[in-house]
Amino acid sequence: MADDSHTHEQAAEIADARTRNASTIRPTVPALEAMLFQAFPILDHGFVRVIDYMGDDSAIVQAARVSYGRGTRKVQEDAGLIRYLMRHRHSTPFEMCEIKFHVKLPIFVARQWIRHRTANVNEISARYSILDKEFYIPSPENLAAQAVINRQGRGDVLEGEEAAEVLDLLRGDAERAYANYAHMLNEGENADPARSGLARELARMNLTLNTYTQWYWKTDLHNLFHFLSLRADAHAQYEIRVYADEMLKMTEAWVPIAAAAFRDYRLGAVTLSAQMVSVVKRMLTGEAVTQETSGLNRREWTEFAAQFQS
C-alpha cells in the first residue's frame, strides 16, 4: 500500500541524481546547476525541483540577433537588448530557453495550474499508481473566510473553535476518503486475499481534492514569465503563489538578466487603459479629477487608484 516509503524512495533518487556529473559543451548556468534535482519544500507535503533546462540569458540575445555563437558583446549591451525585448513584449527570443520542473502539489492546485495550456505536462496516473496518503491541510494563518466583496478571494482568518472545527473536518474527510480508497483497492495490511479489489481508475474518484499529485511541467521562458506574472502576483491564491514564488527564485538563478527585466516590466509594473492614461495626463496638469469626471466606472476608478496607493 502507498505510504511514506514512496516519499523516501524519491528522496533517495534525488540524492543519487545530484551525485552524477555529465560533461557538455553547451552553455550551462552554475547557479541553476547547484539547484538541479534538489527538491524545495512547498506547503506541508509538496515540492518543486528543476529536472532540466536549455539556454541562458545569452541564448535570448543570440536568438534576437540570429548570431552563430554566443557573441562577444558586453554584458551591459546584452542586458540592454533583453530589457528592450521585455519592455516591448517580444516573445520568440524568450521561447528559445526551456525548463522542466517536477512538482508535487494538491489536486485542487493542479486543476488551477493546468489552465496554463502553454506547457508540456505529464502527471502521475492513479490508473496505474496508488497515490500516497498525503493531503494538504492549511496552516491556521492560511485558514480564511470567504471575502465579502471579492468572490475569488479570502477574507479574515478564522480563529478559535471555528478554525479548529474546519481543520478537523478537512483532516477527517481526507482520512476517511483515503481509508475507503485503500479498502476499495483491497491493498495494504488489511487486504483480503478472497477479494480482487476495485480497479484503480475507479477507486481514485473517491479521493479528496487536497490529495497530493505530481507532474513534470516543461515550458519555455516566455510562457513561464506569463505563468509567474499571474501566479506570483500578490492577489494570486496562496496555495499556488508559494509554488510560483519558489519557481521565480529558480528563474532568477537561471536567467538573472531576463528575470530582473521581468520584475521591472511585468511583475512590478501596471497596465493603464487609454482612459486611465488620459486621467494621469489631466492630473499632471494640475486638474483635480474625480471618479465622476474621469470617464471611468466605479470599479475601474477603484482599480486605478489602488495602483498608486502605498
C-alpha positions as CSV (number, residue, x, y, z in Angstrom):
1,M,0.0,0.0,0.0
2,A,1.3,3.5,-0.8
3,D,2.8,5.3,2.3
4,D,5.8,7.3,3.2
5,S,8.1,4.8,1.5
6,H,7.3,6.3,-1.9
7,T,8.5,9.7,-0.5
8,H,11.7,8.2,0.9
9,E,12.2,6.4,-2.5
10,Q,12.0,9.8,-4.2
11,A,14.4,11.4,-1.8
12,A,16.9,8.6,-2.5
13,E,16.5,9.1,-6.3
14,I,17.0,12.8,-5.9
15,A,20.2,12.4,-3.8
16,D,21.5,9.9,-6.4
17,A,20.8,12.2,-9.3
18,R,22.6,15.1,-7.7
19,T,25.8,13.0,-7.4
20,R,26.1,12.4,-11.1
21,N,28.1,14.6,-13.5
22,A,27.9,14.9,-17.2
23,S,30.3,16.8,-19.5
24,T,28.8,19.1,-22.1
25,I,29.9,21.8,-24.5
26,R,26.6,23.6,-24.4
27,P,26.2,26.7,-22.1
28,T,25.3,25.9,-18.5
29,V,24.4,28.2,-15.6
30,P,26.3,27.4,-12.4
31,A,23.7,28.9,-10.1
32,L,21.0,26.7,-11.5
33,E,23.3,23.7,-11.8
34,A,23.6,23.9,-8.0
35,M,19.8,23.7,-7.7
36,L,19.4,20.9,-10.2
37,F,17.3,17.9,-8.9
38,Q,17.1,19.5,-5.4
39,A,13.5,19.4,-4.0
40,F,12.5,22.6,-2.5
41,P,9.6,22.0,0.0
42,I,6.3,23.7,-0.6
43,L,3.2,23.6,1.7
44,D,3.1,20.6,4.0
45,H,4.0,17.8,1.6
46,G,4.7,19.4,-1.7
47,F,7.9,20.4,-3.5
48,V,9.2,21.8,-6.8
49,R,12.6,21.0,-8.4
50,V,14.3,21.6,-11.7
51,I,14.9,18.5,-13.7
52,D,16.5,20.0,-16.8
53,Y,16.9,23.3,-18.7
54,M,18.2,24.6,-22.0
55,G,19.6,28.1,-22.7
56,D,20.5,31.1,-20.6
57,D,20.5,34.9,-20.9
58,S,22.9,34.7,-23.8
59,A,20.6,32.4,-25.7
60,I,17.9,35.1,-25.7
61,V,20.4,37.6,-27.1
62,Q,21.7,35.0,-29.6
63,A,18.2,34.3,-30.9
64,A,17.3,38.0,-31.1
65,R,20.4,38.8,-33.2
66,V,20.3,35.4,-35.0
67,S,24.0,35.1,-34.5
68,Y,26.1,31.9,-34.9
69,G,27.8,32.0,-31.5
70,R,27.2,33.4,-28.0
71,G,28.6,36.7,-29.1
72,T,31.4,38.9,-27.8
73,R,29.3,42.0,-26.8
74,K,29.5,43.4,-23.4
75,V,27.1,42.2,-20.7
76,Q,25.7,45.7,-20.5
77,E,24.7,45.6,-24.2
78,D,23.2,42.2,-23.8
79,A,21.2,43.4,-20.7
80,G,20.0,46.4,-22.7
81,L,18.7,44.3,-25.5
82,I,17.0,41.8,-23.1
83,R,15.3,44.7,-21.3
84,Y,14.3,46.2,-24.7
85,L,12.7,42.9,-25.7
86,M,10.9,42.6,-22.4
87,R,9.7,46.2,-22.5
88,H,8.3,45.9,-26.0
89,R,6.8,42.4,-25.3
90,H,8.8,40.5,-27.8
91,S,8.2,36.8,-27.2
92,T,10.1,34.5,-29.6
93,P,13.7,35.2,-28.2
94,F,12.5,34.1,-24.8
95,E,10.9,31.0,-26.2
96,M,14.4,29.8,-27.1
97,C,15.0,28.9,-23.4
98,E,13.2,26.0,-21.8
99,I,13.0,24.5,-18.4
100,K,11.4,21.3,-16.9
101,F,10.1,21.2,-13.3
102,H,9.0,18.2,-11.2
103,V,6.2,19.4,-9.0
104,K,4.3,17.8,-6.1
105,L,1.1,19.6,-5.4
106,P,-2.5,19.2,-4.1
107,I,-5.0,18.2,-6.8
108,F,-7.1,21.4,-6.5
109,V,-3.9,23.5,-7.1
110,A,-3.1,21.3,-10.1
111,R,-6.5,21.9,-11.6
112,Q,-6.0,25.7,-11.3
113,W,-2.4,25.4,-12.7
114,I,-3.4,23.3,-15.7
115,R,-5.4,26.2,-17.1
116,H,-2.0,27.4,-18.3
117,R,-2.1,25.4,-21.5
118,T,1.3,26.5,-22.9
119,A,3.4,23.8,-21.3
120,N,4.0,20.1,-21.8
121,V,2.6,18.2,-18.8
122,N,2.9,14.6,-17.7
123,E,1.0,13.8,-14.5
124,I,1.3,10.7,-12.3
125,S,-1.6,8.4,-13.3
126,A,-3.8,7.0,-10.5
127,R,-5.0,4.4,-13.1
128,Y,-1.6,2.7,-12.7
129,S,-0.2,4.0,-9.4
130,I,-1.6,4.1,-5.9
131,L,-1.4,7.7,-4.6
132,D,0.3,8.4,-1.3
133,K,-1.6,9.0,1.8
134,E,-0.7,12.7,1.8
135,F,-3.1,15.6,1.7
136,Y,-2.9,19.3,2.2
137,I,-4.2,20.8,5.4
138,P,-3.8,24.6,5.6
139,S,-1.8,26.1,8.5
140,P,-4.0,28.2,10.8
141,E,-2.8,31.5,9.4
142,N,-4.0,30.5,5.9
143,L,-7.4,29.4,7.0
144,A,-9.6,32.3,6.0
145,A,-13.3,33.0,5.4
146,Q,-14.8,33.9,2.0
147,A,-14.2,37.5,1.1
148,V,-17.5,39.5,1.1
149,I,-16.7,41.6,-2.0
150,N,-14.2,39.5,-4.0
151,R,-15.8,36.2,-5.0
152,Q,-12.4,34.7,-5.7
153,G,-10.6,36.0,-2.6
154,R,-10.3,35.4,1.1
155,G,-11.4,37.5,4.0
156,D,-10.5,37.4,7.7
157,V,-8.6,34.5,9.1
158,L,-10.8,32.1,11.0
159,E,-10.0,31.7,14.7
160,G,-10.8,29.7,17.8
161,E,-13.4,27.0,17.7
162,E,-14.5,27.8,14.1
163,A,-10.9,27.3,12.8
164,A,-10.5,24.1,14.9
165,E,-13.8,22.7,13.5
166,V,-12.8,23.4,9.9
167,L,-9.4,21.8,10.3
168,D,-10.9,18.7,11.9
169,L,-13.4,18.4,9.0
170,L,-10.7,18.8,6.4
171,R,-8.4,16.2,8.0
172,G,-11.3,13.8,8.9
173,D,-12.8,13.9,5.4
174,A,-9.4,13.3,3.8
175,E,-8.5,10.5,6.2
176,R,-11.9,8.8,5.8
177,A,-11.8,9.1,2.0
178,Y,-8.3,7.7,1.8
179,A,-9.2,4.8,4.1
180,N,-12.2,4.0,1.8
181,Y,-9.9,4.3,-1.2
182,A,-7.5,1.8,0.3
183,H,-10.4,-0.5,1.2
184,M,-11.8,-0.5,-2.3
185,L,-8.4,-1.2,-3.7
186,N,-8.0,-4.1,-1.3
187,E,-4.4,-3.2,-0.7
188,G,-2.2,-3.0,2.4
189,E,-2.2,-4.6,5.8
190,N,-6.0,-5.3,5.8
191,A,-6.1,-6.8,2.3
192,D,-8.4,-9.7,1.9
193,P,-7.0,-12.5,-0.4
194,A,-10.5,-13.5,-1.3
195,R,-11.3,-10.1,-2.8
196,S,-9.8,-8.7,-6.1
197,G,-10.4,-5.1,-5.2
198,L,-11.9,-2.3,-7.3
199,A,-10.0,-1.1,-10.4
200,R,-7.6,1.8,-9.5
201,E,-9.1,4.0,-12.2
202,L,-12.5,3.8,-10.4
203,A,-11.3,3.8,-6.8
204,R,-9.4,7.1,-7.3
205,M,-12.7,9.1,-7.8
206,N,-13.3,8.9,-4.1
207,L,-10.2,10.9,-3.1
208,T,-10.5,14.5,-1.9
209,L,-9.1,17.4,-3.9
210,N,-6.5,18.2,-1.3
211,T,-4.8,14.8,-2.0
212,Y,-1.3,15.3,-3.5
213,T,-0.5,14.5,-7.1
214,Q,2.8,15.0,-9.1
215,W,3.8,16.0,-12.6
216,Y,6.6,17.0,-14.9
217,W,5.9,20.5,-16.3
218,K,8.1,21.7,-19.1
219,T,7.7,25.2,-20.6
220,D,9.7,27.9,-22.4
221,L,10.8,31.1,-20.7
222,H,8.2,33.4,-22.4
223,N,5.3,31.2,-21.1
224,L,7.0,30.7,-17.7
225,F,7.0,34.5,-17.3
226,H,3.3,34.6,-18.2
227,F,2.6,32.0,-15.6
228,L,4.7,33.8,-13.0
229,S,3.1,37.2,-13.8
230,L,-0.3,35.7,-12.8
231,R,0.6,33.3,-10.1
232,A,3.4,35.1,-8.3
233,D,1.2,38.2,-8.1
234,A,0.1,39.2,-4.6
235,H,-3.5,38.6,-5.5
236,A,-3.0,35.0,-6.5
237,Q,-4.3,32.2,-4.4
238,Y,-1.8,31.4,-1.6
239,E,-1.5,27.7,-2.4
240,I,-0.3,28.3,-6.0
241,R,1.5,31.5,-5.2
242,V,4.0,29.7,-3.0
243,Y,5.0,27.4,-5.9
244,A,5.3,30.4,-8.2
245,D,7.5,32.3,-5.7
246,E,9.9,29.4,-5.5
247,M,10.0,29.0,-9.3
248,L,10.7,32.7,-9.6
249,K,13.8,32.3,-7.4
250,M,14.9,29.4,-9.6
251,T,14.3,31.5,-12.7
252,E,16.4,34.3,-11.2
253,A,19.3,31.8,-10.8
254,W,18.8,30.6,-14.4
255,V,18.4,33.8,-16.3
256,P,19.2,36.7,-13.9
257,I,19.1,39.5,-16.5
258,A,15.8,38.4,-18.1
259,A,14.3,37.8,-14.6
260,A,15.3,41.3,-13.5
261,A,13.7,42.8,-16.6
262,F,10.6,40.7,-15.9
263,R,10.3,42.1,-12.4
264,D,10.7,45.6,-13.7
265,Y,8.4,45.5,-16.7
266,R,5.9,42.8,-15.9
267,L,5.6,41.7,-12.3
268,G,6.2,45.1,-10.7
269,A,4.5,47.1,-13.5
270,V,0.9,48.2,-14.0
271,T,-1.2,48.4,-17.2
272,L,-3.3,51.5,-17.8
273,S,-6.1,51.8,-20.2
274,A,-6.2,54.7,-22.7
275,Q,-8.8,56.4,-20.4
276,M,-6.5,55.9,-17.4
277,V,-3.6,57.4,-19.3
278,S,-5.8,60.4,-20.1
279,V,-6.7,60.8,-16.4
280,V,-3.0,60.8,-15.5
281,K,-2.2,63.5,-18.1
282,R,-5.0,65.6,-16.7
283,M,-3.8,65.2,-13.2
284,L,-0.2,66.2,-14.2
285,T,-1.6,69.5,-15.5
286,G,-3.0,70.1,-12.0
287,E,-6.6,69.2,-12.7
288,A,-8.5,67.6,-9.8
289,V,-10.0,64.6,-11.4
290,T,-12.7,62.6,-9.7
291,Q,-14.4,59.3,-10.5
292,E,-17.4,61.2,-11.8
293,T,-15.3,63.3,-14.2
294,S,-12.7,60.7,-15.1
295,G,-14.8,58.7,-17.6
296,L,-14.1,55.5,-15.6
297,N,-16.8,53.4,-14.0
298,R,-16.5,52.9,-10.2
299,R,-14.7,49.6,-10.4
300,E,-12.2,50.9,-12.9
301,W,-11.6,54.0,-10.8
302,T,-11.0,51.9,-7.7
303,E,-8.5,49.7,-9.5
304,F,-6.8,52.7,-11.0
305,A,-6.5,54.5,-7.6
306,A,-5.3,51.3,-5.9
307,Q,-2.3,51.1,-8.3
308,F,-0.8,54.3,-6.8
309,Q,-1.6,53.8,-3.2
310,S,1.1,52.7,-0.8
